Amino acid sequence: MKNIMLKTITVSALIIGGMTLANAEEATVSKAETNAQIKACAKKKEGDWATYGYKGVTFNGVCQTNADGKLQFKAPAP
């Protein structure tokens, strides 16, 4: 019984740790990617449709104001 509980707690801890790392990577945006997102919204207004390519992938979304007050590409929520 003690062995089963120990394994259950260990597996649970690994799963929670894995989810935390996956979310941390998702939230990290490189400076190059941020600059590409800002360039995609150059000469556009807030709410305008925009597309941009990064590392061979084309993204579609809208332009929204970021924390610095600049228009930046924002992908729709999945």
Secondary structure as the mmCIF struct_conf table of DSSP 4:
data_model
#
loop_
_struct_conf.conf_type_id
_struct_conf.id
_struct_conf.beg_label_comp_id
_struct_conf.beg_label_asym_id
_struct_conf.beg_label_seq_id
_struct_conf.end_label_comp_id
_struct_conf.end_label_asym_id
_struct_conf.end_label_seq_id
HELX_RH_AL_P HELX_RH_AL_P1 LYS A 2 ALA A 27
HELX_RH_AL_P HELX_RH_AL_P2 LYS A 31 ALA A 40
TURN_TY1_P TURN_TY1_P1 CYS A 41 LYS A 43
TURN_TY1_P TURN_TY1_P2 GLU A 46 GLY A 47
STRN STRN1 TRP A 49 TYR A 54
TURN_TY1_P TURN_TY1_P3 LYS A 55 GLY A 56
STRN STRN2 VAL A 57 THR A 65
TURN_TY1_P TURN_TY1_P4 ALA A 67 ASP A 68
BEND BEND1 GLY A 69 GLY A 69
STRN STRN3 LEU A 71 LYS A 74
HELX_LH_PP_P HELX_LH_PP_P1 ALA A 75 ALA A 77
#
